[in-house]
Amino acid sequence: MSGSGRAAHHYIWLSIAAAIVTIVLKSAAWWVTGSAGLLSDALESFVNLAGAGFALWMLLIAHTPPDERHPWGHTKAEYFSSGFEGTLIFIAAVLICISAIPRLLHPEPLQRLDFGLLLAALSAVINFATAHVLQKAGQRLHSIALEADAKHLMTDVWTTVGVIAGLGLVYLTDWLWLDSVIAILVALHILSEGWRLMRASVRGLMDEAMPQAEQHKIVAILDDFAAQELRWHNLRTRRAGQKRFIQVDLLVPPQWTVEKAHALADTVERRIAAELFGAHVSTHVEPIDPLSHST
């Protein structure tokens, strides 16, 4: 496993530890209060634990070296993690609604809300700190799995904050029906995050082109070589986890020697690889057609 793979692996263990701690805290909060809103929050933490465990598995696969059956590596495995976590969120939302609707029709009194809300607030602080660490690590290591886990944890944080605010209102007004409404709103909120994660997973598995900002950087690099009589066309890009795959046809004057053309092609490849993390650049050299108007 590469150095970045080992680092990502360690961060996922942090996420798993945080999920276990928050499950204990939120389950205790639900147990002492009987709140449907806190139950919905606890269910989401179970999703966090399952998602983090699956992300750990996918990261181990993603950083396995290329082999004969997978010559381009296994980096796309990270997209399965994002899709799996999105699917789990959808399932959690359905379970939350199933548990909340009967309580909405038949509200029940809540117990020890002050203590329950204190436990929920502590779990939110833990998730916020963990999400911040994972987000920074995901950006630094260019890990889709870490970034997806961080986004999910931040969704959990805002969910818990909403539950705490709503139950605080229940505590002040004694509107028991509001507890179930909060749980249903939690379900609707996390559905949107689940959809975003699943969409990101599908985009990656379908070999969507690299972001426009990164493509513009590649174009700028290629255009820098115009003074050396280099032209280019047919730029194609895709991203697979941490890796970026770039293919482009380079057009050189027909009188150039093969050695000179390939030396310049190597320079172009090194320049792009130096500017973009995880870039694998493939170039194809062709003679310039004097009748064409290529880029």
N, C-alpha and C positions, 0 to 999 in steps of 0.2 A: 504494500500500500504506500502511496506517495505521502510526503510530509503534510500536504494540505488535507489529504484523506484522513490521516491520523488525527489532525487537529479537529476536523469536522466531527469525527467519531467521538472525541472527548466532549465536544459541546452537546452532542445528542444525549450523552449520559447525564449532563447537567439538566437537560430538559426532562428526562425520565425521573430524576430525583425530585425536581420541582413538582412534577405531576403527581407523584406519590404523596408528597407532603400536602399539596392542596386538596387532594381527594380526601385525606384524613380530616383536614380542617373543615371542608365544605360538607362532608357527610355528617360530621359532628354538629355543624350548624343546623343542618336539616333535621337531625335526630332530636335536638333539644327544642326546636321551634315548631316542627311539623309544617314548614312553609313549602308550598309548591314551587315558589320562585327559587328558594335555595336548593331544592331538589333538582331543578333544571340546571342550576349552576354546577352542582356536583356531577350531574351526568356529562356535562361538557368537559369536566376534568378527566373523566374516564376516557373520553374521546382523545384528549390530549395525551394520555398515557399510551393508548393503543397507537396513535399517530406517531408518537416519538419512537416507540418500539419498532414500528414498520420503517420509519425513516432511518433508524440505525441499521437495519437489515439492508435497505437499499443503498446506503452509503458504503457498506462493506462490499456490495456487489459493484457499485459504480467505480470504485477505486481499484478493482481487480485489474491487473495488467492485461493488455490485448492478447488474444490467443488465435489459433488457426480458425476457429469458428466465429470469432468476433474480432477481426483485424482492426476495427476502428475503436475498440475498447467497449466498455460497458456503462459509459457515463449517462446514457438515457435512463438508467434505472432510477435516477433521482426524480424523474417525472412521474413514475409510478407512486412514489411517496406522496407527492403533491396531490395526485388524483385520489389516492386512497384516503388521505386526510379529508379531502373535500367530501367524499362519499360518507365517511363516518359522521361528518357534521350534519349531513342530510338525515341520516338515521337518528342522530341525537335529537334533532329538531322534531321529528315525528314522535319520538318517545316522550319528549317534553309536552307536546300537545295532548297526547293520550293521557298523561298523568294530570294535566291542568284542567281540561274541560270538565270532568266530573266535579272537581273542587269549585269551578266557576258556578256550576248549577247548584251545588250544595256547599257553601262556604263553611269552614270550620275554624274555631278560634285558634290563635297562635300562642305559643308559650315562649317565655324567656327570649324575646326578640333582641333585647340589648346584648346579651351574651352571644347569640347567634350571629348578629351583625358584626360584632367584634372579630369573631373567627373568620367571617367572610372577608372583612377588610384586610386581615392579615394575609389571607390567601391571595388577594389582589396585589398586595405589595410584592409578594414573592414572585408572582407571575410577571408583573411589570419589570422587575429587575432581571428576570431570566430572559424575557422577550428582548430587552434592550441589549443584553450580551449576545444573544443569538443573531439579532439583526446586524449588529456590527460585524460579527464573525462571518455571517453569510455574505455580506458585501465584500469583506476582505478576502475571503476564500472563494468567492464566486460560486457559492453552493445554493442551488435551488431548494434543496431539502431544508437547510437551515433557515433560509428566508421564509419558506412556507410555514415552518414550525413557529417562527417568530411572529408572523402575522396572525396565526391561529391563537397564540398566547395573548396577543394584544386584543384580539376579539374577546377572549375570555375575560381580560381585565375590564373592558368596557361593559361586558355583560354583568360582571359582579358589581361594578359601580352602579349600573342601572337598577339591579336588584336591591342593593343597599338603599338607594334613594327611594325606590318604590316602597320597600318595607318600612322605611322610616316614616313615610306618609301613612302607612297602615297603622303604625304605632301611635301616631298623633291623632288620627281620625277614627280609628276602629272600623275602617271600610274593608272588611275581610275579603270581599270579592276582588279587591285590587291585587291581592296576592296572585291569583290565577291569571289575571290579565297580564301581570308582569311576566309570568312564566311563558305565556303565549308570545308576548313581544320579544322575549329572549330568543324563542325559537325562530321567529321571523328574521331577527337580526342576524343570527349566525348562519341562516340559510344563504344570505347574500355573500358572506365570506366563503362558504362552501362552494358556491357557484364560481367565484373568482379563482379559487384554487383548482377546481376541475378544469376550468377554461385554460388556465396557464399550463396544466398538464397536457391537455389535448394539443395546444399550440406547439409545445416542444416535441411531442411524439409525431406530429405531422410535419416536422422539419420546417417550421416557419423561419423566415429570413431573420437575420440579426436586427436589432433595433436600428431605427433610422440614424440616430446619433453615431453609432458605431460604423454604419455603412458610409456616412459622410466623412468619417475619419479616414477610412480606407480610400475613398475617392480622392481626398486631399493628398494623401501620400502618393497615389498613382500619378496624379497631376503634377506633383513636384518633379517627376522625371521627364516631363515634356521637353525640357531644355536639352536632354540627352537623346532626343529624337525618338523617345518611346511613346507609343500610343497603346491604348488598351480597349477592350470591349468584353461583353459577356461575363460581367461580374455576378457571381452567385455566392450566397452565404447561407449558413444555418448554424444553429447552436444546439449542442447536446450536453446538458449539464454544465460542467466547468469548461468544456472545450468549445472552440469556435472553428468552424470549417469554412475556408475561403478559397474559391476557385476563380481564376481570371485568365483571359487570353491576352498575352502581351504581343504587340505588333512592333517590329523593328525594321529598319531599312534592309532591303533584300541583299545589298552588297556586304552586310556584316558577316563575319565568320561565325560559325557555330559557337566557338569558344567565347567570343565577345558577347554574343546574345545571351548565352547561359550565365555568364558572369554577372550581367546586369539583372537577369531574372533572379539569381541568388540574392543579390543586393536588395531587390524589391521585397522578396519573401522575408528576409531578415528584418527589414525595416517595419513591415506590417506586424510581424510576430513580436517585435520589441514594443510596439505601441498598444497591442491588444492582448490581454491576459488569455492564455490558453489557446492562442491562435495556431491553427495548422493550415499553412498556405500552400496551395498547389497552383503553379503557373504553366501555361502552354505557350511556347514561343512560335510566332508565325511571321512571315514577311509582310510588310505593308503593301497593300494593293494600291497603286497610284491612282486608280479610278474610284477608290472608296473614300468615304468621309467619316471614318471611325473616330471615336473619341480620342 
